[in-house]
Amino acid sequence: MIKSTPTPCSAFLSSSGFFLFVLLITAANLRAPITATGPILEDIRLTFSLSATEAGLLNFIPLMMFALLAPVAASLGNKVGLERTLWAAVWLIGLGSLLRLLGSATDLWLGTTILSAGIAAANVLLPPLIKRDFKEHTAKYIGLYASTMAITASLASGIAAPLARRTEMGWFLSAGIWLLPVIIALVAWLPLLKSGSTLSSTTIAASVPLKSPWRSTLGWQVSLFMAFQSMVFYTLIAWFTPFAESNGFSQVSAGWLLFVYQIVAVAANLACMVALKKLPDQRLIGFLASLAILSGLAGLLLLPHLAALWLIIAGLGAGASMVTCLSLFSLRAADHRQASHLSGMAQCVGYGLAALGPLGFGFVHEQSAGWALPLQMLIVVSLLQLMIAPLAGRKKVIG
């Protein structure tokens, strides 16, 4: 019997390097479509004659979709397959992003909802995919995945306002340019769909009973850590530009400050990638990350003219918090199936509570006619994160 020899092309497509490329190009689509809207939110509002409350819903819808669809995505991933579900998720991101550009308010709302659904599914399923196929390199791959999200998110914030100002297409170009990584991701996933799995042929029998994270104290601790750090991150993304403008910064300057806030997260991601492998648990990383966020928020409240400094500090904390969260989905789970359920639970609870951040911040700002009270509200949230971090970071697996 003659054995076929793998061609160089097929060998490349089955390699860990190609898997990493697919992982990173997918991650590039998971924040940019959302963070790009912050600096151009006023332009979008004027285009469709939206009220301030309606404009706020554009930031509320993605987080609520993340929360509502997270458990559904976890179940679909385990039943249909991680690769097929992730490919469908990328399709939703592309379809929703395209709909937003068609020029009607209905398309704007529908597109935002659809792309948010796609991001919700991919958010949940990438961490268990890494745990399944790269158990020994979980921290490394999670760190690179988080870094890619941070880079594209910060780039989207930084270039949104300049692109909108310098071309006749306005904000449509700022939002539409992010269709390019979607198209690349859709093509890149095709070889993995044909194989049915990535690199690992080892599977755990579905009959093995696993404790639900919803019935675990540890599961709730991880979920609350996710909630508190997400609430601060998305609230700052949504409201920093008007806050900065009220303190003398231009819209373009505010956009670049948001770029700084997110790009420093890359350094934090890479540092955490090393620390997660060397430290016995994640308690210290979680605590220091939470403390950095708290310090940055306090600085914005007391000395807003030094916003760049405070955003660098808060951004380091945000980046470290995110990569820690993503790692906890795998590190606190017994296998990739339980990791899917923990990821789904944490993002359901986390984003559900986080969605109240931008909404509540805007309401408190409007009622108080100032920025002090809503910033104090965020400081309280960061204090809660500081308290829960040592609990979620313990070296323990859901039993």
N, C-alpha and C positions, 0 to 999 in steps of 0.2 A: 504493500500500500504506500503510495507516494504522499508524503506530507507536504502541504503547501508552505512555502516560506513567506513570512510577512513582508510586504513591501515597505520601503522606507516611509511612504506616506501613511500607511495603516499603523506602523509602529509609532509614528509621531502623534497620530490622533488618539492613540491609547496611552500616551505617556502622561506622567504627572505634570510635565510642563504645559501640555495642552489643556489639561484639566484646570490648572491654575489660571491660564489665560481666560478660559470660559468663566471661571469663578469671578475674576476681576472685572471682566467686561460686563457681567451681569450686575455686579456690585455698583458699577458706574452709573447704573440706571435707577438706583434705589433712593437717592436723595436729591439729585440735581433738579428733576422736574418740580420739586416742591420748593427748594431753597431759592430757585431762580425767580419765584414770584414775589418774594419779600421786597426787594428793592424796587420792583416795578408795579407793586400792588396799587399805588395811586393811579398809575396809567391805566391799569385794567379797570379800576373802579370808574374812571372817567369815560372810558370807551363804552362801557355797558350801563352807565348811569346808575351804578350801585350805591346803596347807602353804606355808611361805615360799618353797620352791623352785618350787611350782606357781604361786604368785602372780608370781614372777619371770618365768615363761614368758609371762605376759600382755604383758610388755614385749619379750620375745625374739621371739615369733611375728611381730609386725608387721615388724620389721627383717629377719627371715629371708625373709618373703614379698616384701619390697621387693627383696631380693637375688636370689631365685630367679626371680621373674617379670619382672625388668627387661629381660633380653634378649628374652623372649617378647613383651613389650609393644611393644618397638621393632620387631620383625618384623611384628606384627599391625598396628601403626600404618601402616607403609609399604605393606602389602598390602591391608588392608581400608579404610584411610582414617583420618586422625587424628581427625576429628570423630566418626565412628561408634564408634571404639574408646574415645574419651574419654567419650562418652555411656554406653556399656556400663559403663565404670569407675565412673561416678557411681551407676549402678544397684547395682553391687556394694557400694559404700560404704553406700548406704541399706539394702539388704537385710541386710548384716552388722550394722549399727547397730541395726536392729529386732530381729534375732535375739537380741542380747545382753540385751534387756529382757524376754524371755519367761519368765525365772525358773528355768531349769534350768542345771546346770553344762555339760551337752552343748551347749545353745544358746549359752552364754557362749563356749566354745572355738570352736564352728563360726562364730559371728558374728564373733569377733575375726579368724579366718582369712579369711573372705570380705571383710570391710571392708578388711583389710590388702591383699588382692589388688587391690581397686579402687583404693586409694591408690597401690599400686605402679605400676599402669598409668598413672595420671594424672601421677604424679611424672615419669615418663619422657617422656611425650608433649607436655606443655605447652611446654617449651623449644623443641623443633623446630617446633611450631606457630607460635610467636612468630617464629622465624628465617625461616620460610617466608613469612609474610604481612607482617612488619614489620621487614625487615632494617635499615632506617635508624634504627629506634627500639628495637632489641633491649635495650639497657641500661635504657631507661626502663620498658619493659613488664616486664622481668625484675625490676626494682626494685620496681614496684608489686605484682607477683605475690608476691614474697618478703615484702613488707611486710604484705600481707593474711594470708599464712600466719602470720606472727609475731604479728599482732594477735589473730587468732582463737585461736591456740595459747595465748597468754598469758591471754586472757580465759577460755578453758576451764579453765586451771589456777587462775586467781584465784577464779572463782565456784563451782567444783566442791564444795569443802568447805562453804562457807556454804549453798548450796542443799541439800546433803545433810543439814545440821543443822537447817534451819528448816522443812522440809516433811515430811509423813508418808511421802512417796514415797522419801525418802532418796536414795541414790546413783543410783537409777533415773532420777530427774529430771535429775540432773547429766549423765548420759550421753545421755538421750533428747532433751534440748533441741536437740542438734546434728543432729537429723533435719530441722529447719526449713530450713537452707541447702541440704541435699540436695534437698529437694522443689523449691525455687526453681531450683536448677541444672538439674534434669531438664527443667523446663518451658522454661528459657532456651535450652537447647541445640537445641530442636526446629526453629527457623527455619534454623539452620546446617546441620542434617542434610538438610533439603530442598534446600539449594543445593549440597551436595556439597563445598563448600570455603568458606572465609571470604571474604577480600577479594582475594586474589592469584590471578590467572589464569595466572601464569607458572609453568611447571613445567619441571624439568630431566629430560631423557630418562633413562629407567631404565637404558638401555644404557651410560651413562657409567660407567666403572669407578671405584670408590672404594676406597681402602685401608682395611682393617678397623682400627679403633682397638685391637683386641686384639693386633695385630702392630706397634703403634707405641709407642715409648718415651714419647712425649708423652701418648698415651692412658693409659698406666699412671701417669704423674705426676699427671694430672688425677684419676684414680680414687683414688689414695692420698691426695691432698689431701681429696677427698670423704670417704674412710674415716676419717681422723683427726679431722676436725672433727665428723663425725656421731657417732663413738664418744663423744667428750666430751659433746656435747649430750644424747644420749639417756641416757647414764649419769647425768648430773646430774638430768635430768627424773625418772628412775626412782628415784634413791636420795637426793635432797636432803632430802625430807621426813623420813625416819627419821634422817638425819644431823643435821638441824636440831633435831628433837625431843630427841635425845640431848645437844644443847648448850643446852637450856633454852627452845627456841621451842615454841609450841603448834602443833597440826596446821593450824589456820586461818592462823596467822602464816606458817608454812612455805609454804602454798599461795599467799599473797600475795607472798612473796619469789620464788617461781617465776614469778608474774605479772610482777614487776619484771624478773627475768632475761630474760624473753621480750619484754616490751613495749619495753625499750630497744633491742632488735634492730631495731625499726621505724626509729628514728633512724639507726641504722647503715645500714639498707637504703637510706634516702633519700639519705644522704650518699654512699654508694657509687654510687648511680644517677648522681649528678652527676660523681663522680670517674672512673668508668669511661669516661665520654664525653670527659673532658679529658686523662687520662693516656695515654701511648703504649702501655702494657701494664698487666698486673695484678700485677706483682711486688711493688710497694710496698704495695698494698692487702692482698694475701695475707699479707705479712710482718707488717704492723702488726696485722692481725686475729688472727694466730696468737700474737703477743706479748701481746695483751690477754687472750686465753684463758689463756695460761701464767701471767700475773700474777694473774688472778682465782683460779685453782686454788691457787697458792702462798699467797695470802691466806687462803683457806678453811682450808688446812692449818695456818697459823701463828697466825691471829687469827680463829677462827670466829665470835666474838661480833660481828664487823663484817661479817657475811654479806651484808647489803644492799649495802655498798660493793663487795665482791668480785663479787657477782652482777651489778651494774651494769657493771663492767669486763669481766667474762667475757661478759655478754650483748651488749655492743657488738662484741666479737670474734666471737661466734657469728653475729650478724646479718650482719656484714661477710663472714664466711667463707661463709655460705650463699648470699648474693647473688652473690658471686664465683664459687662453684661453678656455680650455675645459668647464669651468663653464660659460663663457660668451655665448657660443652657446645655453645654456639653459636659462640663466638669461635674455638675451636680446630678447627672443622669447616668443610669446603668448601661444603656445602649442607645443607638440612634433613634429607635422608635420612641423611647421615653424622652429623649432629647427633643423630638418633634413636639410631643405633648407639652413638655415644659416650656419650649420656645413659644408654642401657641398660647399657653396660659399666661406667661410673663408678658407677652405682647398684647394680649387681650386686656389684662388688668392694667398693664403699664400705659399703653396708648389710650385706653379708655379714660384713665385719670389724667393723663397728660393733655388730652384734648380740652379739658376744663381750664388749662393754664392760659392759652391765648385769649379764650373767651372771657374768663374771669378777670384777667389782667386788663382787658379793654373795658369791661364793665366798671371795675374799680377806678380805673383812670378817668372814665367819663363822669362817674358820680363824684369823685374827689377833685376833679378839675386839676389834677397834678400827677406827678410821677412817683412821689415819695411813698405813698401807701401801697400801690401795686408792687413796687420794688421790695418793700418790706415783706409783702406776701411771698415773693419768690425766695427771700432770705429764710423765711420759716420753712419753706419746702426743702431748701438745701440743708437746713439743720436736721430735718427728718431723714434725709439721705445719709447724713453723717452718722446718725444713730443706727440705721439699719445695715450699713455697709459691713461692719464686723460680723454680723449675724449671717448675712448672705455669703460672705467670703470664707466661712469655715470649711475645712477640708472634710466634706461629708457628701454622701450620695443619698438620694431619695430611696428609702428602703421599700 
